[in-house]
Amino acid sequence: MTVHNDWRQMGIGVRMPWAPVQLDANMGITAALNEMLMQSYGDTILLLPALPDRLRKGNVTGLLTRQGILVDIHWDMNRMCFDVTLNNRHAPRAITLRAPDSYLPDRNVHTVDGCVTVRFHRA
């Protein structure tokens, strides 16, 4: 809400002693960042589908898929690899992980306390 769009003449704007919170924008940017790092539908999880070039290295923890699986991702595109840890909070199920083009999973999959960790590297 800004001064120029106060079409109802209520006097609400950013020049007030208390500025209204842009809750839709705050929630929207969070959802956009989540979708940029991980997307899920059906039995498929897309990993780093829209990672910007500026985020060459980083991590995110606790993303929840639509299937109820917690996902942690640690990536280093300078080393051309990333690790994904999956923690299924529900009954076991088969899922498909899709990585960015030209990234392949390592053959070694690590399982600890019900969590599965997969390393992907550039082919």
Salt bridges, closest charged atoms under 4 A:
GLU35 OE2 - ARG66 NH2 3.67
ASP43 OD1 - ARG93 NH2 2.41
ASP83 OD1 - ARG119 NE 2.57
ASP106 OD1 - HIS121 ND1 2.48
